[in-house]
Amino acid sequence: MTQTLNTPASEDLLELDTLLSRLVELYEQVYVRGPLEQVLGADEEVSTSQLRTLRFLQAEGGAWIGDIASGLGISYPAATKAVDRLYERGLAERIRDGSDARRIRVGLTHRGFQVLEEVTEVRLKRLEAALEGLDAAGLATLLEDFSKASQG
């Protein structure tokens, strides 16, 4: 049976969609931007895409800018801009390829590693407080159901 937009089930789905969108926004605010601001202060802004770049560099042990772009699904200029901002803040370092000066390898500085560690610690503490008393099995089932629905 096909549901129309005016049926209660469709209204419930629209409400769920709105709630999930709000959840994503809250997660971004509380568990991404909040910890970054707590660790770096309000004056030293690092964007979400720059944080993703830091995490990618940590996971890969450094990377070429082209690999950052493809790994994060962003354009080469966007990857270059993120790296430039991280470099300016002392969070990443650029190393030119000895055989081809156009190629730039990027790695985390000591400060970059330190910021990631501190941000992760703040995020985990916030998550722990938010999930206190929540049944892990119930959450896992809910996430699994959402995952299955997104694939079908």
N, C-alpha and C positions, 0 to 999 in steps of 0.2 A: 504494500500500500504506500503510495507516494504522499508525503506531507506537503501541504501548502504553507506559505508564509504566515497565514492567519491562524493556524492550528496551535493549540497550547504547547504541543511538543516543539514546534518551531520557535515559539516565544521562549521556551525554556532553553533551547539551543542558543538563541541570540543572547539571552542573559548569561549563559555559561561562557559564550565567546567574549562578552564584555568583561566578565569576571577574570577570565584567563588573561586577557590583555592587560587588565589592571595588575594582576599578579606579576606579569613580566615587568611592568613599569616599576612596581614596588621592589622587586628583586634588584633591578638595575639601580634604583635609588639607594636602597638600604644595604645591599650586599656587594655592590660594585663601587659606585661613586662615594658612598658614605665611608667605607674603609680607606679608600684612596685619600679622601680629604682628611680623615683622622690621622693617617700616617704622614702625609705630605703637608698638611695645612691647607687652608682655603686659598692661599696666594699662589701655590704651585699646582696648577691644574694639569692633570693627566687624563686624557679622554679614555673612554671605554675601548676605542680601537687601539690606542697606544698601550693600554693594559693587555689587550689580546696579543699585541705584538711582543710585549715583554714575556708573556707566558709562552708564546710560540718559540721565542729565542731560548728560553730556559729549557723547554722540552727538547729542542733540537740541538742544544749546545752551540748555538750560533747558526747563522744562515746567510746565504746570498740574498740580496734584495728581491731578485726574481723569485726565489723560493719562498720568501715571506709573502709576496703577493699571491702566488698560487696556493700556498698553504692556508692563507686566510681568506682566499676568494675575493681579493681586492685588486685594484689596478696597480700597475707598477708605480705610477705617480703617487697614488695614495700610500703605498708602502714606503716610498721614498720620503714623503711628508711625515709619516709617523716616525720613521727612523730619525729624521732631522730633528723633530721635537724631542725625542728621547735623548738624542745626542746633546742637544742644548741644555737639557736638564741633568746631564751627567749620569743617565741611566743606561745608556748604550754607547758602544764604541764602534767606530768604522775602521775597517782594515782594508786597504787597497790591495788588489791582486798584483803581485810582482810582475807577472807576465802580461797583464791587461789592466791598465789603470782605470778603465771604465767599470770594471767589476769590483763591487764593494761587498765585503763580508761584514756582517754585523754580529756583535756579541754583547752580552750584558757586562756592565761594569760591576765592581764590588757593590757599589751603591744600588745598582739595579737589582742584584740578587737580594740585597738587604730589604729593599722596599717590597719586593714580591713576598718575601718571608713574612714581613710585618703585616702586609695587607691580607695575606692568607690567614694569619693568626686571628686578626680582627674578624674576618668573614666567618671563620669557623666558630668563634665565640658567639657571634650574633646568630648563626644558624642553630647552634646548640641551644641557646636561650629560646629561640622561636619554636623549635621542635620538641622542647621539653614536654613530656607527657604524651606525645604523639606516638601511636603504635607504628613501628617501622614496617611491619608486614602490611598494614593497611595503606601506608604511603607507597610502598613498593608495588602493590596491586594497582593502585590508582595510576601511577606512572606507567606501568606496563600496559594498562588499558588505553591510556592516551597514546602510547607508542604504537600499539596495534592499530588504533583508529587512524593514525596519521599515515600508516602504510597501506591502508585499504582504500 
